[in-house]
Amino acid sequence: MLRLFVHFWLFYAIVFALNPTDEETLRTMRDEIQGIQSLAGWKTGTGDMCQWTGITCEVGGNYVAKIVLSGRGLSGRLPAQLANLTKLSYLNFDHNNRNGPIPWQLGTLQLLWLL
């Protein structure tokens, strides 16, 4: 029984180590997009991510549902790690200086209906 418990715990430890939280994914985005640090909550990357400028979380959860950062004077590439936001349904970076292609990994987001 103990052996089964250890295997079970090990499996979950590996899964959670390989799947970053939504907040960790937003921190990655913060480090790759210039200008985002000037927005409320993004500079330090601390506090409730659901209160950061442009972030809307799923009701009753700690999952990012929407990112709306249009017209904020941001520049840089959209990071492929955004595909880790499995509950993301809306992503808006219009009217910024985004460069590079849209990462193909975003195509794996089953709930994303507007990009």
N, CA, C and O atoms as a Tinker XYZ file with bonds, in Angstrom:
   460  protein
     1  N      0.821000   -1.190000    0.000000    73     2
     2  CA     0.000000    0.000000    0.000000    64     1     3
     3  C      0.871000    1.262000    0.000000    63     2     4     5
     4  O      0.606000    2.224000   -0.721000    81     3
     5  N      1.902000    1.224000    0.821000    73     3     6
     6  CA     2.811000    2.366000    0.871000    64     5     7
     7  C      3.459000    2.584000   -0.493000    63     6     8     9
     8  O      3.617000    3.718000   -0.944000    81     7
     9  N      3.820000    1.509000   -1.126000    73     7    10
    10  CA     4.451000    1.592000   -2.446000    64     9    11
    11  C      3.509000    2.236000   -3.463000    63    10    12    13
    12  O      3.936000    3.059000   -4.272000    81    11
    13  N      2.243000    1.866000   -3.423000    73    11    14
    14  CA     1.242000    2.460000   -4.305000    64    13    15
    15  C      1.106000    3.955000   -4.038000    63    14    16    17
    16  O      1.023000    4.755000   -4.969000    81    15
    17  N      1.085000    4.324000   -2.765000    73    15    18
    18  CA     1.002000    5.736000   -2.398000    64    17    19
    19  C      2.198000    6.516000   -2.931000    63    18    20    21
    20  O      2.037000    7.617000   -3.459000    81    19
    21  N      3.387000    5.957000   -2.795000    73    19    22
    22  CA     4.604000    6.621000   -3.264000    64    21    23
    23  C      4.552000    6.813000   -4.778000    63    22    24    25
    24  O      4.910000    7.882000   -5.272000    81    23
    25  N      4.115000    5.804000   -5.517000    73    23    26
    26  CA     4.002000    5.930000   -6.970000    64    25    27
    27  C      2.972000    6.992000   -7.354000    63    26    28    29
    28  O      3.194000    7.785000   -8.269000    81    27
    29  N      1.865000    6.998000   -6.655000    73    27    30
    30  CA     0.810000    7.979000   -6.908000    64    29    31
    31  C      1.326000    9.391000   -6.663000    63    30    32    33
    32  O      1.115000   10.285000   -7.482000    81    31
    33  N      2.009000    9.593000   -5.520000    73    31    34
    34  CA     2.547000   10.899000   -5.173000    64    33    35
    35  C      3.602000   11.339000   -6.179000    63    34    36    37
    36  O      3.641000   12.502000   -6.580000    81    35
    37  N      4.446000   10.416000   -6.578000    73    35    38
    38  CA     5.492000   10.719000   -7.545000    64    37    39
    39  C      4.899000   11.155000   -8.883000    63    38    40    41
    40  O      5.383000   12.104000   -9.499000    81    39
    41  N      3.861000   10.468000   -9.329000    73    39    42
    42  CA     3.192000   10.826000  -10.569000    64    41    43
    43  C      2.687000   12.266000  -10.509000    63    42    44    45
    44  O      2.938000   13.045000  -11.430000    81    43
    45  N      1.984000   12.629000   -9.445000    73    43    46
    46  CA     1.464000   13.986000   -9.329000    64    45    47
    47  C      2.563000   15.019000   -9.179000    63    46    48    49
    48  O      2.439000   16.128000   -9.698000    81    47
    49  N      3.625000   14.683000   -8.486000    73    47    50
    50  CA     4.749000   15.613000   -8.356000    64    49    51
    51  C      5.363000   15.910000   -9.721000    63    50    52    53
    52  O      5.719000   17.053000  -10.007000    81    51
    53  N      5.487000   14.891000  -10.556000    73    51    54
    54  CA     6.046000   15.080000  -11.899000    64    53    55
    55  C      5.092000   15.894000  -12.758000    63    54    56    57
    56  O      5.527000   16.810000  -13.455000    81    55
    57  N      3.824000   15.586000  -12.727000    73    55    58
    58  CA     2.830000   16.316000  -13.526000    64    57    59
    59  C      2.818000   17.786000  -13.166000    63    58    60    61
    60  O      2.842000   18.638000  -14.055000    81    59
    61  N      2.780000   18.103000  -11.873000    73    59    62
    62  CA     2.722000   19.503000  -11.481000    64    61    63
    63  C      4.042000   20.219000  -11.732000    63    62    64    65
    64  O      4.043000   21.430000  -11.954000    81    63
    65  N      5.158000   19.511000  -11.704000    73    63    66
    66  CA     6.446000   20.136000  -12.009000    64    65    67
    67  C      6.538000   20.476000  -13.495000    63    66    68    69
    68  O      7.184000   21.455000  -13.869000    81    67
    69  N      5.896000   19.671000  -14.341000    73    67    70
    70  CA     5.970000   19.905000  -15.775000    64    69    71
    71  C      4.906000   20.872000  -16.280000    63    70    72    73
    72  O      5.048000   21.425000  -17.370000    81    71
    73  N      3.861000   21.083000  -15.518000    73    71    74
    74  CA     2.785000   21.981000  -15.920000    64    73    75
    75  C      2.814000   23.227000  -15.054000    63    74    76    77
    76  O      2.355000   23.204000  -13.912000    81    75
    77  N      3.350000   24.312000  -15.591000    73    75    78
    78  CA     3.431000   25.528000  -14.788000    64    77    79
    79  C      2.041000   26.080000  -14.489000    63    78    80    81
    80  O      1.090000   25.865000  -15.241000    81    79
    81  N      1.950000   26.785000  -13.390000    73    79    82
    82  CA     0.689000   27.424000  -13.049000    64    81    83
    83  C      0.443000   28.587000  -14.000000    63    82    84    85
    84  O      1.349000   29.037000  -14.701000    81    83
    85  N     -0.787000   29.061000  -14.013000    73    83    86
    86  CA    -1.108000   30.205000  -14.858000    64    85    87
    87  C     -0.280000   31.420000  -14.457000    63    86    88    89
    88  O      0.147000   32.190000  -15.318000    81    87
    89  N     -0.050000   31.598000  -13.165000    73    87    90
    90  CA     0.737000   32.745000  -12.716000    64    89    91
    91  C      2.180000   32.659000  -13.217000    63    90    92    93
    92  O      2.754000   33.671000  -13.619000    81    91
    93  N      2.761000   31.476000  -13.197000    73    91    94
    94  CA     4.120000   31.303000  -13.724000    64    93    95
    95  C      4.165000   31.601000  -15.217000    63    94    96    97
    96  O      5.133000   32.180000  -15.711000    81    95
    97  N      3.125000   31.209000  -15.928000    73    95    98
    98  CA     3.054000   31.485000  -17.365000    64    97    99
    99  C      2.967000   32.985000  -17.611000    63    98   100   101
   100  O      3.605000   33.497000  -18.531000    81    99
   101  N      2.181000   33.700000  -16.795000    73    99   102
   102  CA     2.093000   35.158000  -16.942000    64   101   103
   103  C      3.424000   35.826000  -16.644000    63   102   104   105
   104  O      3.776000   36.823000  -17.276000    81   103
   105  N      4.168000   35.285000  -15.685000    73   103   106
   106  CA     5.502000   35.848000  -15.399000    64   105   107
   107  C      6.433000   35.678000  -16.596000    63   106   108   109
   108  O      7.228000   36.568000  -16.901000    81   107
   109  N      6.335000   34.543000  -17.269000    73   107   110
   110  CA     7.127000   34.319000  -18.480000    64   109   111
   111  C      6.754000   35.352000  -19.533000    63   110   112   113
   112  O      7.624000   35.924000  -20.191000    81   111
   113  N      5.461000   35.586000  -19.689000    73   111   114
   114  CA     4.991000   36.585000  -20.647000    64   113   115
   115  C      5.525000   37.968000  -20.278000    63   114   116   117
   116  O      5.944000   38.729000  -21.151000    81   115
   117  N      5.510000   38.286000  -18.995000    73   115   118
   118  CA     6.017000   39.575000  -18.521000    64   117   119
   119  C      7.480000   39.765000  -18.906000    63   118   120   121
   120  O      7.894000   40.870000  -19.259000    81   119
   121  N      8.262000   38.692000  -18.838000    73   119   122
   122  CA     9.688000   38.787000  -19.135000    64   121   123
   123  C      9.975000   38.893000  -20.626000    63   122   124   125
   124  O     11.065000   39.317000  -21.010000    81   123
   125  N      9.020000   38.515000  -21.477000    73   123   126
   126  CA     9.256000   38.506000  -22.916000    64   125   127
   127  C      8.610000   39.661000  -23.678000    63   126   128   129
   128  O      8.965000   39.912000  -24.830000    81   127
   129  N      7.682000   40.356000  -23.063000    73   127   130
   130  CA     6.991000   41.446000  -23.757000    64   129   131
   131  C      7.404000   42.771000  -23.135000    63   130   132   133
   132  O      7.183000   43.006000  -21.947000    81   131
   133  N      8.004000   43.633000  -23.945000    73   131   134
   134  CA     8.488000   44.917000  -23.467000    64   133   135
   135  C      7.304000   45.861000  -23.199000    63   134   136   137
   136  O      6.353000   45.936000  -23.976000    81   135
   137  N      7.402000   46.575000  -22.071000    73   135   138
   138  CA     6.391000   47.560000  -21.715000    64   137   139
   139  C      5.329000   47.034000  -20.765000    63   138   140   141
   140  O      4.597000   47.816000  -20.159000    81   139
   141  N      5.240000   45.742000  -20.633000    73   139   142
   142  CA     4.176000   45.166000  -19.807000    64   141   143
   143  C      4.419000   45.413000  -18.312000    63   142   144   145
   144  O      3.478000   45.409000  -17.518000    81   143
   145  N      5.669000   45.625000  -17.941000    73   143   146
   146  CA     6.005000   45.835000  -16.538000    64   145   147
   147  C      5.395000   47.117000  -15.986000    63   146   148   149
   148  O      5.257000   47.255000  -14.770000    81   147
   149  N      5.026000   48.055000  -16.852000    73   147   150
   150  CA     4.445000   49.315000  -16.390000    64   149   151
   151  C      2.974000   49.177000  -16.020000    63   150   152   153
   152  O      2.394000   50.108000  -15.462000    81   151
   153  N      2.363000   48.046000  -16.315000    73   151   154
   154  CA     0.952000   47.836000  -16.002000    64   153   155
   155  C      0.790000   47.330000  -14.571000    63   154   156   157
   156  O      1.645000   46.609000  -14.057000    81   155
   157  N     -0.303000   47.710000  -13.943000    73   155   158
   158  CA    -0.548000   47.348000  -12.547000    64   157   159
   159  C     -0.479000   45.835000  -12.346000    63   158   160   161
   160  O     -1.128000   45.066000  -13.055000    81   159
   161  N      0.322000   45.429000  -11.363000    73   159   162
   162  CA     0.451000   44.026000  -11.009000    64   161   163
   163  C      1.567000   43.308000  -11.743000    63   162   164   165
   164  O      2.129000   42.344000  -11.222000    81   163
   165  N      1.895000   43.758000  -12.936000    73   163   166
   166  CA     2.873000   43.041000  -13.753000    64   165   167
   167  C      4.310000   43.313000  -13.327000    63   166   168   169
   168  O      5.175000   42.461000  -13.530000    81   167
   169  N      4.588000   44.471000  -12.745000    73   167   170
   170  CA     5.972000   44.830000  -12.430000    64   169   171
   171  C      6.626000   43.816000  -11.500000    63   170   172   173
   172  O      7.711000   43.311000  -11.787000    81   171
   173  N      5.973000   43.525000  -10.399000    73   171   174
   174  CA     6.561000   42.596000   -9.441000    64   173   175
   175  C      6.094000   41.173000   -9.690000    63   174   176   177
   176  O      6.762000   40.219000   -9.290000    81   175
   177  N      4.946000   41.022000  -10.350000    73   175   178
   178  CA     4.420000   39.687000  -10.600000    64   177   179
   179  C      3.937000   39.020000   -9.334000    63   178   180   181
   180  O      3.917000   37.793000   -9.232000    81   179
   181  N      3.544000   39.840000   -8.361000    73   179   182
   182  CA     3.049000   39.277000   -7.107000    64   181   183
   183  C      1.609000   39.720000   -6.884000    63   182   184   185
   184  O      1.067000   40.532000   -7.633000    81   183
   185  N      1.022000   39.183000   -5.869000    73   183   186
   186  CA    -0.368000   39.493000   -5.582000    64   185   187
   187  C     -1.277000   38.602000   -6.418000    63   186   188   189
   188  O     -0.807000   37.696000   -7.105000    81   187
   189  N     -2.533000   38.854000   -6.358000    73   187   190
   190  CA    -3.521000   38.051000   -7.074000    64   189   191
   191  C     -3.444000   38.368000   -8.560000    63   190   192   193
   192  O     -3.749000   39.485000   -8.978000    81   191
   193  N     -3.037000   37.384000   -9.358000    73   191   194
   194  CA    -2.879000   37.601000  -10.802000    64   193   195
   195  C     -4.193000   38.029000  -11.440000    63   194   196   197
   196  O     -4.193000   38.681000  -12.484000    81   195
   197  N     -5.302000   37.669000  -10.826000    73   195   198
   198  CA    -6.612000   38.018000  -11.373000    64   197   199
   199  C     -6.878000   39.512000  -11.254000    63   198   200   201
   200  O     -7.830000   40.024000  -11.843000    81   199
   201  N     -6.040000   40.215000  -10.494000    73   199   202
   202  CA    -6.159000   41.669000  -10.346000    64   201   203
   203  C     -5.176000   42.431000  -11.236000    63   202   204   205
   204  O     -5.200000   43.661000  -11.267000    81   203
   205  N     -4.323000   41.724000  -11.948000    73   203   206
   206  CA    -3.360000   42.377000  -12.822000    64   205   207
   207  C     -4.107000   43.006000  -13.992000    63   206   208   209
   208  O     -5.123000   42.475000  -14.441000    81   207
   209  N     -3.617000   44.114000  -14.477000    73   207   210
   210  CA    -4.218000   44.792000  -15.621000    64   209   211
   211  C     -4.349000   43.845000  -16.803000    63   210   212   213
   212  O     -3.383000   43.195000  -17.204000    81   211
   213  N     -5.566000   43.773000  -17.362000    73   211   214
   214  CA    -5.811000   42.995000  -18.564000    64   213   215
   215  C     -6.097000   41.523000  -18.349000    63   214   216   217
   216  O     -6.334000   40.800000  -19.317000    81   215
   217  N     -6.082000   41.059000  -17.110000    73   215   218
   218  CA    -6.292000   39.637000  -16.820000    64   217   219
   219  C     -7.680000   39.443000  -16.209000    63   218   220   221
   220  O     -8.062000   40.138000  -15.267000    81   219
   221  N     -8.413000   38.498000  -16.755000    73   219   222
   222  CA    -9.698000   38.089000  -16.185000    64   221   223
   223  C     -9.605000   36.600000  -15.918000    63   222   224   225
   224  O     -9.222000   35.820000  -16.790000    81   223
   225  N     -9.959000   36.219000  -14.707000    73   223   226
   226  CA    -9.886000   34.809000  -14.340000    64   225   227
   227  C    -11.261000   34.167000  -14.404000    63   226   228   229
   228  O    -12.293000   34.834000  -14.340000    81   227
   229  N    -11.237000   32.860000  -14.531000    73   227   230
   230  CA   -12.451000   32.055000  -14.533000    64   229   231
   231  C    -13.138000   32.226000  -13.180000    63   230   232   233
   232  O    -12.472000   32.225000  -12.145000    81   231
   233  N    -14.443000   32.371000  -13.179000    73   231   234
   234  CA   -15.186000   32.541000  -11.940000    64   233   235
   235  C    -14.974000   31.323000  -11.047000    63   234   236   237
   236  O    -15.150000   30.183000  -11.478000    81   235
   237  N    -14.595000   31.581000   -9.804000    73   235   238
   238  CA   -14.403000   30.509000   -8.852000    64   237   239
   239  C    -13.118000   29.718000   -9.022000    63   238   240   241
   240  O    -12.963000   28.655000   -8.421000    81   239
   241  N    -12.210000   30.212000   -9.819000    73   239   242
   242  CA   -10.970000   29.467000  -10.033000    64   241   243
   243  C     -9.772000   30.374000  -10.141000    63   242   244   245
   244  O     -9.898000   31.599000  -10.165000    81   243
   245  N     -8.613000   29.763000  -10.206000    73   243   246
   246  CA    -7.366000   30.497000  -10.367000    64   245   247
   247  C     -6.808000   30.284000  -11.753000    63   246   248   249
   248  O     -5.599000   30.131000  -11.926000    81   247
   249  N     -7.678000   30.272000  -12.736000    73   247   250
   250  CA    -7.269000   30.064000  -14.112000    64   249   251
   251  C     -7.544000   31.314000  -14.916000    63   250   252   253
   252  O     -8.589000   31.944000  -14.760000    81   251
   253  N     -6.605000   31.673000  -15.776000    73   251   254
   254  CA    -6.779000   32.831000  -16.646000    64   253   255
   255  C     -7.751000   32.464000  -17.763000    63   254   256   257
   256  O     -7.540000   31.491000  -18.488000    81   255
   257  N     -8.817000   33.252000  -17.894000    73   255   258
   258  CA    -9.809000   33.025000  -18.935000    64   257   259
   259  C     -9.635000   34.014000  -20.082000    63   258   260   261
   260  O     -9.865000   33.668000  -21.240000    81   259
   261  N     -9.225000   35.260000  -19.761000    73   259   262
   262  CA    -9.076000   36.297000  -20.790000    64   261   263
   263  C     -7.820000   37.112000  -20.531000    63   262   264   265
   264  O     -7.450000   37.387000  -19.389000    81   263
   265  N     -7.179000   37.485000  -21.624000    73   263   266
   266  CA    -6.080000   38.455000  -21.584000    64   265   267
   267  C     -6.432000   39.528000  -22.604000    63   266   268   269
   268  O     -6.527000   39.255000  -23.800000    81   267
   269  N     -6.624000   40.747000  -22.122000    73   267   270
   270  CA    -6.965000   41.872000  -22.994000    64   269   271
   271  C     -5.938000   42.976000  -22.729000    63   270   272   273
   272  O     -6.031000   43.699000  -21.737000    81   271
   273  N     -4.968000   43.092000  -23.621000    73   271   274
   274  CA    -3.911000   44.082000  -23.488000    64   273   275
   275  C     -3.789000   44.912000  -24.767000    63   274   276   277
   276  O     -2.684000   45.277000  -25.170000    81   275
   277  N     -4.903000   45.202000  -25.391000    73   275   278
   278  CA    -4.879000   45.965000  -26.638000    64   277   279
   279  C     -4.544000   47.432000  -26.371000    63   278   280   281
   280  O     -4.939000   48.002000  -25.354000    81   279
   281  N     -3.808000   48.025000  -27.307000    73   279   282
   282  CA    -3.479000   49.449000  -27.253000    64   281   283
   283  C     -2.676000   49.872000  -26.045000    63   282   284   285
   284  O     -2.887000   50.970000  -25.530000    81   283
   285  N     -1.780000   49.060000  -25.585000    73   283   286
   286  CA    -0.988000   49.361000  -24.379000    64   285   287
   287  C      0.455000   49.745000  -24.703000    63   286   288   289
   288  O      1.251000   49.956000  -23.787000    81   287
   289  N      0.807000   49.840000  -25.981000    73   287   290
   290  CA     2.170000   50.208000  -26.360000    64   289   291
   291  C      3.180000   49.110000  -26.067000    63   290   292   293
   292  O      4.349000   49.394000  -25.809000    81   291
   293  N      2.739000   47.865000  -26.105000    73   291   294
   294  CA     3.618000   46.736000  -25.823000    64   293   295
   295  C      4.338000   46.299000  -27.085000    63   294   296   297
   296  O      3.846000   46.521000  -28.192000    81   295
   297  N      5.493000   45.681000  -26.927000    73   295   298
   298  CA     6.210000   45.162000  -28.093000    64   297   299
   299  C      6.874000   43.838000  -27.735000    63   298   300   301
   300  O      7.147000   43.543000  -26.571000    81   299
   301  N      7.118000   43.064000  -28.764000    73   299   302
   302  CA     7.762000   41.774000  -28.583000    64   301   303
   303  C      6.911000   40.654000  -29.142000    63   302   304   305
   304  O      5.853000   40.882000  -29.727000    81   303
   305  N      7.393000   39.443000  -28.950000    73   303   306
   306  CA     6.708000   38.245000  -29.449000    64   305   307
   307  C      5.771000   37.686000  -28.387000    63   306   308   309
   308  O      6.026000   37.783000  -27.186000    81   307
   309  N      4.683000   37.101000  -28.864000    73   307   310
   310  CA     3.831000   36.347000  -27.949000    64   309   311
   311  C      4.556000   35.059000  -27.603000    63   310   312   313
   312  O      4.941000   34.315000  -28.505000    81   311
   313  N      4.751000   34.776000  -26.337000    73   311   314
   314  CA     5.478000   33.558000  -25.977000    64   313   315
   315  C      4.642000   32.298000  -26.206000    63   314   316   317
   316  O      3.433000   32.291000  -25.972000    81   315
   317  N      5.292000   31.252000  -26.658000    73   315   318
   318  CA     4.616000   29.971000  -26.887000    64   317   319
   319  C      4.049000   29.405000  -25.592000    63   318   320   321
   320  O      3.115000   28.604000  -25.622000    81   319
   321  N      4.608000   29.816000  -24.456000    73   319   322
   322  CA     4.146000   29.308000  -23.166000    64   321   323
   323  C      2.702000   29.701000  -22.861000    63   322   324   325
   324  O      2.090000   29.140000  -21.952000    81   323
   325  N      2.148000   30.663000  -23.614000    73   323   326
   326  CA     0.732000   31.009000  -23.408000    64   325   327
   327  C     -0.162000   29.790000  -23.611000    63   326   328   329
   328  O     -1.288000   29.758000  -23.115000    81   327
   329  N      0.326000   28.800000  -24.327000    73   327   330
   330  CA    -0.438000   27.567000  -24.528000    64   329   331
   331  C     -0.624000   26.799000  -23.222000    63   330   332   333
   332  O     -1.439000   25.879000  -23.164000    81   331
   333  N      0.116000   27.161000  -22.175000    73   331   334
   334  CA    -0.065000   26.541000  -20.865000    64   333   335
   335  C     -1.328000   27.033000  -20.161000    63   334   336   337
   336  O     -1.760000   26.445000  -19.170000    81   335
   337  N     -1.915000   28.105000  -20.673000    73   335   338
   338  CA    -3.136000   28.659000  -20.077000    64   337   339
   339  C     -4.334000   27.900000  -20.645000    63   338   340   341
   340  O     -5.023000   28.389000  -21.540000    81   339
   341  N     -4.567000   26.730000  -20.128000    73   339   342
   342  CA    -5.532000   25.803000  -20.718000    64   341   343
   343  C     -6.977000   26.280000  -20.664000    63   342   344   345
   344  O     -7.813000   25.758000  -21.401000    81   343
   345  N     -7.297000   27.249000  -19.820000    73   343   346
   346  CA    -8.667000   27.773000  -19.721000    64   345   347
   347  C     -8.836000   29.082000  -20.500000    63   346   348   349
   348  O     -9.898000   29.702000  -20.452000    81   347
   349  N     -7.793000   29.499000  -21.214000    73   347   350
   350  CA    -7.833000   30.763000  -21.945000    64   349   351
   351  C     -8.816000   30.676000  -23.112000    63   350   352   353
   352  O     -8.727000   29.783000  -23.954000    81   351
   353  N     -9.759000   31.630000  -23.141000    73   351   354
   354  CA   -10.751000   31.631000  -24.216000    64   353   355
   355  C    -10.668000   32.897000  -25.063000    63   354   356   357
   356  O    -11.249000   32.947000  -26.147000    81   355
   357  N     -9.962000   33.916000  -24.594000    73   355   358
   358  CA    -9.928000   35.205000  -25.287000    64   357   359
   359  C     -8.548000   35.815000  -25.104000    63   358   360   361
   360  O     -8.059000   35.940000  -23.981000    81   359
   361  N     -7.924000   36.195000  -26.210000    73   359   362
   362  CA    -6.587000   36.780000  -26.181000    64   361   363
   363  C     -6.569000   37.954000  -27.139000    63   362   364   365
   364  O     -6.766000   37.774000  -28.341000    81   363
   365  N     -6.336000   39.165000  -26.623000    73   363   366
   366  CA    -6.376000   40.364000  -27.452000    64   365   367
   367  C     -5.130000   41.219000  -27.221000    63   366   368   369
   368  O     -4.957000   41.819000  -26.160000    81   367
   369  N     -4.272000   41.259000  -28.236000    73   367   370
   370  CA    -3.064000   42.103000  -28.231000    64   369   371
   371  C     -3.106000   43.129000  -29.363000    63   370   372   373
   372  O     -2.066000   43.646000  -29.769000    81   371
   373  N     -4.299000   43.424000  -29.870000    73   371   374
   374  CA    -4.427000   44.386000  -30.970000    64   373   375
   375  C     -3.779000   45.724000  -30.629000    63   374   376   377
   376  O     -3.670000   46.107000  -29.464000    81   375
   377  N     -3.357000   46.413000  -31.669000    73   375   378
   378  CA    -2.832000   47.785000  -31.568000    64   377   379
   379  C     -1.628000   47.884000  -30.635000    63   378   380   381
   380  O     -1.502000   48.840000  -29.870000    81   379
   381  N     -0.755000   46.899000  -30.706000    73   379   382
   382  CA     0.543000   46.919000  -30.047000    64   381   383
   383  C      1.594000   46.658000  -31.119000    63   382   384   385
   384  O      1.256000   46.453000  -32.285000    81   383
   385  N      2.838000   46.662000  -30.738000    73   383   386
   386  CA     3.925000   46.428000  -31.690000    64   385   387
   387  C      4.428000   44.994000  -31.596000    63   386   388   389
   388  O      5.617000   44.747000  -31.396000    81   387
   389  N      3.507000   44.063000  -31.743000    73   387   390
   390  CA     3.867000   42.651000  -31.691000    64   389   391
   391  C      4.663000   42.309000  -32.937000    63   390   392   393
   392  O      4.328000   42.748000  -34.037000    81   391
   393  N      5.714000   41.528000  -32.763000    73   391   394
   394  CA     6.471000   41.079000  -33.929000    64   393   395
   395  C      6.624000   39.568000  -33.880000    63   394   396   397
   396  O      6.483000   38.945000  -32.827000    81   395
   397  N      6.909000   39.003000  -35.016000    73   395   398
   398  CA     7.052000   37.559000  -35.104000    64   397   399
   399  C      5.713000   36.884000  -35.318000    63   398   400   401
   400  O      4.657000   37.509000  -35.218000    81   399
   401  N      5.778000   35.606000  -35.613000    73   399   402
   402  CA     4.543000   34.861000  -35.883000    64   401   403
   403  C      3.776000   34.562000  -34.594000    63   402   404   405
   404  O      4.325000   34.607000  -33.493000    81   403
   405  N      2.506000   34.259000  -34.767000    73   403   406
   406  CA     1.717000   33.775000  -33.641000    64   405   407
   407  C      2.166000   32.338000  -33.395000    63   406   408   409
   408  O      2.173000   31.532000  -34.326000    81   407
   409  N      2.538000   32.003000  -32.171000    73   407   410
   410  CA     3.041000   30.645000  -31.902000    64   409   411
   411  C      2.003000   29.577000  -32.256000    63   410   412   413
   412  O      0.829000   29.698000  -31.904000    81   411
   413  N      2.442000   28.547000  -32.944000    73   411   414
   414  CA     1.537000   27.472000  -33.338000    64   413   415
   415  C      0.943000   26.769000  -32.124000    63   414   416   417
   416  O     -0.138000   26.186000  -32.208000    81   415
   417  N      1.649000   26.822000  -30.992000    73   415   418
   418  CA     1.187000   26.146000  -29.783000    64   417   419
   419  C     -0.164000   26.682000  -29.311000    63   418   420   421
   420  O     -0.910000   25.975000  -28.634000    81   419
   421  N     -0.478000   27.928000  -29.664000    73   419   422
   422  CA    -1.772000   28.492000  -29.266000    64   421   423
   423  C     -2.924000   27.734000  -29.913000    63   422   424   425
   424  O     -4.051000   27.772000  -29.421000    81   423
   425  N     -2.645000   27.055000  -31.001000    73   423   426
   426  CA    -3.662000   26.242000  -31.661000    64   425   427
   427  C     -4.092000   25.038000  -30.843000    63   426   428   429
   428  O     -5.098000   24.403000  -31.161000    81   427
   429  N     -3.352000   24.717000  -29.802000    73   427   430
   430  CA    -3.719000   23.586000  -28.950000    64   429   431
   431  C     -4.731000   23.973000  -27.870000    63   430   432   433
   432  O     -5.266000   23.110000  -27.175000    81   431
   433  N     -4.988000   25.273000  -27.736000    73   431   434
   434  CA    -5.935000   25.732000  -26.712000    64   433   435
   435  C     -7.360000   25.494000  -27.192000    63   434   436   437
   436  O     -7.852000   26.205000  -28.069000    81   435
   437  N     -8.012000   24.512000  -26.627000    73   435   438
   438  CA    -9.332000   24.101000  -27.079000    64   437   439
   439  C    -10.422000   25.122000  -26.791000    63   438   440   441
   440  O    -11.436000   25.150000  -27.488000    81   439
   441  N    -10.231000   25.968000  -25.772000    73   439   442
   442  CA   -11.267000   26.939000  -25.416000    64   441   443
   443  C    -11.059000   28.303000  -26.076000    63   442   444   445
   444  O    -11.933000   29.167000  -26.006000    81   443
   445  N     -9.907000   28.496000  -26.714000    73   443   446
   446  CA    -9.598000   29.790000  -27.314000    64   445   447
   447  C    -10.448000   29.993000  -28.563000    63   446   448   449
   448  O    -10.326000   29.255000  -29.541000    81   447
   449  N    -11.311000   31.005000  -28.515000    73   447   450
   450  CA   -12.191000   31.279000  -29.660000    64   449   451
   451  C    -11.921000   32.627000  -30.283000    63   450   452   453
   452  O    -12.430000   32.904000  -31.369000    81   451
   453  N    -11.151000   33.469000  -29.648000    73   451   454
   454  CA   -10.821000   34.757000  -30.242000    64   453   455
   455  C     -9.363000   35.071000  -29.980000    63   454   456   457
   456  O     -8.902000   35.065000  -28.839000    81   455
   457  N     -8.649000   35.345000  -31.055000    73   455   458
   458  CA    -7.218000   35.667000  -30.955000    64   457   459
   459  C     -6.992000   36.957000  -31.696000    63   458   460
   460  O     -5.862000   37.443000  -31.759000    81   459
